[in-house]
Amino acid sequence: MGLADDLAEYPAADEPEFTPRTEFDGGAGFIQTGPLRDAPKDYAELLAQFGYDPARVRIVGHPRISRWQQRARIRGTNTYETTWLQAFRFHIATVESIAEAADIDDIARRARKAPKTGSGEHWLVFQASDTQIGKRSRDGSTDEILHRYFESVESAVEEFKRTKRLGIAGIQISMPGDCIEGNQSQRGRNMVLTQETITEQTRILRRLMMHTVERFAPLVDQITLDVVGGNHDDADRQQNNYPGNNWATEAAIAVDDALKLNAAAYGHVEVRVPNKWSGHMTVPVGDTVVTIIHGHQWRRGGGMTWWANQAHNLQPAGGAQILQCGHWHEWHIESSATKTLIQSSTMDCGSDWYRDKTGAEARRGALVYLLRSGEVSRMSLL
């Protein structure tokens, strides 16, 4: 690497590949297959494929089955072939554990001794999207946006104090894009309704990020600042460019540089942004796999479909348990047994155009919740 490469280096997240996987603690666990054309004919063969002895480990209960269609053009023709693919998730346990579970009294006894929901090493998540610094509307602009943001940070600190008895191992600061209003969205037609210049917007954003880190830094031993760019954060659309050419991740990179100057105070803070060729990233948050994305990559209500397509094509996001996004300016949750989409509300003061069209207005603020082993608890819009 040359000098220019050294100075251009930034904290791109190390994203895991999405592959079939299994977990087993010696007594129980699961197997998650990859996409298959046909259902497994022999479960014993499946166990052996994942490295288990069928004489000692058995599949228990009913599998969870996901099915979807794949449509592909037949080479050299204008016709398409449609095939069904499927994936299976099996719970597994040792033969001894299955025998023990047959005793209903023993089941009740073990349930009473099991850790209660909400105990253990959680991560506190502060998810703040669509701050859109610089945006003017009927009900305010940057001052009001910042006031609301600072209120949310302080509320999150208070929530940490209330929940730390449950065991908080770390804090994730998640910023899923549209951090500034910018000047590129809608071909620059919002310029009259934009208060600060781009340099002023990014300067404010940078200091906003630093303030958030400073407030959370004394509370825990692990902190991540996870930032992705949204459509308003784009630096330029005159030329096609890579997704990383945006002001949100650039501000995060500048914060990373500043934190490294004081490792004694901030050595436990990690800044993560996507690889510059990607608009999203998939990263661990404690023992949970999380994808952070803005949300302009799909039409309203299409987040789960986008996610399913990522899984179908074995992209890193397909292996995530949580999808953190924004863009749509409303608090919204979608979930299944293993996947939860968490959509942020907005911090800006509203859209006059949208209010005139629909009458609707968003409840402003950041989402604060606990995360552990892919499960979400104690979520509030603060």
VENNORJO-V641489 format. One record per residue. N is the residue number from 1. PHI is phi in radians with two decimals (999 if undefined). D_LAST is the distance of its C-alpha to the last C-alpha in whole Angstrom. Layout:
n = {N/N}
phi = {PHI/PHI}
d_last = {D_LAST/D_LAST}
This chain:
n = {1/2/3/4/5/6/7/8/9/10/11/12/13/14/15/16/17/18/19/20/21/22/23/24/25/26/27/28/29/30/31/32/33/34/35/36/37/38/39/40/41/42/43/44/45/46/47/48/49/50/51/52/53/54/55/56/57/58/59/60/61/62/63/64/65/66/67/68/69/70/71/72/73/74/75/76/77/78/79/80/81/82/83/84/85/86/87/88/89/90/91/92/93/94/95/96/97/98/99/100/101/102/103/104/105/106/107/108/109/110/111/112/113/114/115/116/117/118/119/120/121/122/123/124/125/126/127/128/129/130/131/132/133/134/135/136/137/138/139/140/141/142/143/144/145/146/147/148/149/150/151/152/153/154/155/156/157/158/159/160/161/162/163/164/165/166/167/168/169/170/171/172/173/174/175/176/177/178/179/180/181/182/183/184/185/186/187/188/189/190/191/192/193/194/195/196/197/198/199/200/201/202/203/204/205/206/207/208/209/210/211/212/213/214/215/216/217/218/219/220/221/222/223/224/225/226/227/228/229/230/231/232/233/234/235/236/237/238/239/240/241/242/243/244/245/246/247/248/249/250/251/252/253/254/255/256/257/258/259/260/261/262/263/264/265/266/267/268/269/270/271/272/273/274/275/276/277/278/279/280/281/282/283/284/285/286/287/288/289/290/291/292/293/294/295/296/297/298/299/300/301/302/303/304/305/306/307/308/309/310/311/312/313/314/315/316/317/318/319/320/321/322/323/324/325/326/327/328/329/330/331/332/333/334/335/336/337/338/339/340/341/342/343/344/345/346/347/348/349/350/351/352/353/354/355/356/357/358/359/360/361/362/363/364/365/366/367/368/369/370/371/372/373/374/375/376/377/378/379/380/381/382}
phi = {999/-1.57/-1.07/-1.08/-1.12/-1.06/-1.32/-1.58/-1.10/-2.52/-1.43/-1.13/-1.19/-1.60/-1.61/-1.32/-1.28/-1.50/-2.41/-0.96/-2.59/-2.52/-2.33/-2.69/-1.75/1.69/-2.17/-2.67/3.08/-2.65/-2.17/-2.02/-1.37/-1.51/-1.08/-2.23/-1.34/-2.19/-1.18/-1.04/-1.50/-2.34/-1.13/-1.09/-1.15/-1.12/-1.03/-1.12/-1.05/-1.62/1.59/-1.85/-1.50/-1.04/-1.33/-1.95/-2.14/-2.18/-1.47/-2.08/1.24/-1.71/-1.27/-1.61/-2.01/-1.99/-2.25/-2.68/-1.66/-2.13/-2.02/-2.40/-1.29/-1.31/-0.94/1.44/-2.33/-1.84/-1.83/-2.08/-1.93/-1.90/-2.22/-1.70/-1.98/-2.61/-2.30/-2.23/-2.17/-2.00/-1.47/-2.25/-2.75/-1.23/-1.02/-1.12/-1.15/-1.12/-1.12/-1.13/-1.20/-1.20/-1.54/-1.13/-1.13/-1.19/-1.04/-1.11/-1.11/-1.19/-1.12/-1.15/-1.55/-1.17/-1.02/-1.28/-1.00/1.76/-1.90/2.03/-1.53/-1.58/-2.02/-1.54/-1.89/-1.95/-1.90/-2.25/-2.07/0.97/-1.19/0.81/-0.95/1.85/-1.31/-1.84/-2.68/-0.98/-1.71/2.44/-2.52/-1.09/-1.01/-1.20/-1.07/-1.14/-1.04/-1.15/-1.10/-1.09/-1.06/-1.13/-1.08/-1.14/-1.12/-1.16/-1.07/-1.15/-1.13/-1.03/-1.08/-1.29/-1.88/-1.11/-1.10/-1.40/1.72/-1.92/-1.45/-2.89/-2.24/-1.81/-1.72/-1.89/-2.18/-1.47/1.65/0.88/-1.28/-2.16/-1.27/1.21/-2.41/-1.87/-1.10/0.95/0.98/1.36/-1.28/-1.62/-1.02/-1.11/-1.70/-2.06/-1.47/-1.72/-1.26/-1.08/-1.12/-1.20/-1.07/-1.22/-1.13/-1.10/-1.06/-1.03/-1.29/-1.13/-1.08/-1.09/-1.04/-1.10/-1.06/-1.07/-1.25/-1.54/-0.95/-1.31/-1.51/-2.46/-1.65/-2.39/-2.42/-2.10/-1.89/-1.91/-2.28/-2.20/-1.55/-1.90/-1.13/-1.28/-1.46/-0.94/-1.43/-2.82/-2.18/-1.18/-2.15/-1.08/-2.50/-1.33/-1.04/-1.26/-1.44/-2.49/-1.35/-1.16/-1.22/-1.12/-1.11/-1.12/-1.12/-1.11/-1.11/-1.04/-1.05/-1.16/-1.10/-1.18/-1.32/-2.35/-1.13/-1.09/-1.61/-2.22/-1.13/-1.63/-1.81/-2.01/-1.68/-2.31/-2.30/-1.18/-0.92/-1.09/-1.58/-2.25/-1.64/-2.58/-2.56/-2.06/-2.47/-1.39/-2.18/1.12/-1.74/-2.05/-1.70/-2.21/-1.86/-1.92/-2.62/-1.28/2.13/-1.36/-1.33/-2.40/-1.34/-0.89/1.46/-1.73/-1.10/-1.16/-1.17/-1.00/-1.12/-1.08/-1.15/-1.10/-1.16/-1.04/-1.70/1.02/-1.47/-0.92/-1.07/-1.11/-1.60/-1.34/-1.70/-2.21/-2.04/-1.76/-2.59/-2.48/1.34/-1.61/1.07/-2.60/-1.27/-2.59/-2.21/-2.26/-2.65/-2.30/-1.13/-2.17/-2.28/-2.37/-1.66/-2.12/-1.78/-1.25/-1.44/-2.04/-1.82/-1.27/-1.61/1.86/-1.93/-1.13/-1.09/-1.23/-1.13/-1.14/-1.36/-2.09/1.42/-1.53/-2.38/-1.55/-1.45/-1.51/2.53/-1.82/-1.54/-2.26/-2.74/-1.73/-2.34/-2.74/0.91/1.39/-1.90/-1.87/-2.56/0.93/-1.50/-2.47/-1.71/-2.00}
d_last = {45/46/44/42/41/40/38/36/35/31/29/29/28/30/30/32/34/33/36/37/36/37/36/38/37/41/40/38/36/36/38/36/39/39/40/43/46/47/46/47/50/51/48/50/50/47/46/49/47/44/46/47/50/50/52/49/46/46/43/42/40/40/38/35/37/35/38/38/40/42/44/46/49/53/54/57/56/54/53/50/49/47/46/43/42/40/38/38/36/38/37/40/41/45/47/47/44/44/47/45/43/45/46/43/43/42/39/38/39/37/34/34/34/32/28/26/23/20/22/24/22/19/17/13/12/10/10/10/13/15/14/18/19/22/21/22/22/22/19/19/19/19/18/15/14/14/13/9/9/10/8/5/8/9/6/7/11/10/9/12/15/14/15/17/20/20/21/19/21/19/16/16/14/14/15/17/18/19/18/20/22/25/29/30/28/30/33/31/32/28/30/30/27/26/26/26/29/28/29/26/23/24/25/21/20/22/21/17/17/20/17/15/18/19/16/16/20/21/19/20/23/22/20/20/19/19/20/21/23/22/25/24/24/28/30/33/34/38/39/38/36/34/30/29/31/27/26/22/24/27/24/23/27/27/24/26/29/28/27/30/32/30/30/31/27/26/28/25/23/24/23/24/25/27/31/31/33/30/27/25/25/25/25/24/21/23/25/23/24/21/22/20/21/20/21/24/26/26/26/24/23/26/23/25/28/28/27/30/32/31/32/35/36/35/33/30/27/29/29/25/23/20/20/16/17/16/18/18/15/13/11/14/16/20/21/25/26/26/23/20/18/15/14/11/10/11/11/14/15/17/20/23/25/23/22/26/27/25/23/20/16/13/10/8/5/5/6/7/10/14/17/20/23/22/20/16/15/12/9/6/4/0}
